[in-house]
Structure formats: structure tokens, C-alpha cells
């Protein structure tokens, strides 16, 4: 009888450990997904900020040089904007 109780307790402990391990792995996966999402959001914010800063620097330079026509054209034409960013060394790496 005592032996059967010990085996039952062992089996219960083993089941609890197995369940705990499974939940830990699931928790790790959930944590990784949350971390990825947070990282993506941070990256997007940094990218947007860097892009805005590049455009501000470009428009400031164009204003300084009196190139208002280039500024107006860049505001209407994304390809021209990219060309100007490259021309002024402000393009993304």
C-alpha cells in the first residue's frame, strides 16, 4: 500500500514538473513574441524619426541655398526627394 502511494505521488510530481516545463516553454515563446513586437515598434519609431530628421536637414540646406523650386518639387515627387537626399549625402545606408 505504501509503495502504491509513493508511486502515485511520484507520478503526480512528474506530471506537475512536465506541466510546469510545458508552461515555461509556452511562457518563453509568448515573451519572445512580445519582445519582437516591442522591438519592431521601437525600430519603426526610430526609422520615422531618422527619416524626418533627414528631410528636415535636406529642406534646411535647400532653404539655405535658396533652392525653393527643389523643395517644392521634392514635396510633390517622392523619387525626386530620394534623389536630393542622395545628392546631399542624406540617403539611408
N, C-alpha and C positions, 0 to 999 in steps of 0.2 A: 504493500500500500504506500509506504513512504517513498519507495522507488518510483512509483507511478506519479506521485505528487511532484517529485523532483523533476521527472521528465516533462511533465505538464508545465511546470514553472520555467524550465529551460526553453521549451518550445515557445512559451509566451514571451520570454525575454528576447529570444531570437526574432520573433515576429515584430516586436516593438523596435528592435535595432534595425531590422530590414526596412520597416516603415519609415523610421527616422532617417535612414540613409537615402531612401527614395525622396522623401520630402526635402532633405538637404539639397539633393541634386536639382530638384524642381525649383527650389528657392534660389539656387545659384543661377539657373537659366533665366528665371524671372529678373533677378538682379542684373544680369548681363544685358538683357533686353532693355531694361530701364536705363542702364548706363549708356547703352548705344544711343537711345533716343535723346538723352541729355547731351551727349557729345555731339550728335547731329545738330541739335538746336543751337548749341554754343558755336559750332562751326558755321552754321548759316548766319548767325548774328555777326560773327567776326568778318565773314565774307562780305556781308552787306555793308558793314562799317568801313571795311577797306575799300570797297568799290565806291562808296560815297566820297571817301577822302581822296581817292584818285581823281574823281570827276571834279571835286572842288578845287584841287590843285591845278588841274588842267584849265578849268574856267578862269581861275585866278591868273594863271600865266597868259592865257589868251587875252584877258582884260588888260593886263599889264602891257601887252604888246599891241593893244588896240585892234585886235582881230575879232571884232564883233560879228562879222559875217560868218567866220568859222564857228563861233559859239552858237549862233542861230541855226546854222546848218547841222551842227552836232546834236542840237536839241531835237531835231526832226528826223535825223538819219543815224540809226544805231551803228551802221557799218562805218560811216564817216567818223563817228565818235571813237570807235575802236582804232581807226587809222590814226586819229590825232593822239590818242593815248600811246600808241606805239611810237609815233613820230617824236613825242615829247618824253619818251622813256618812262611812261607811267603804266604800260600794259602789264597785265598779270604775268607771272612767271610761267 
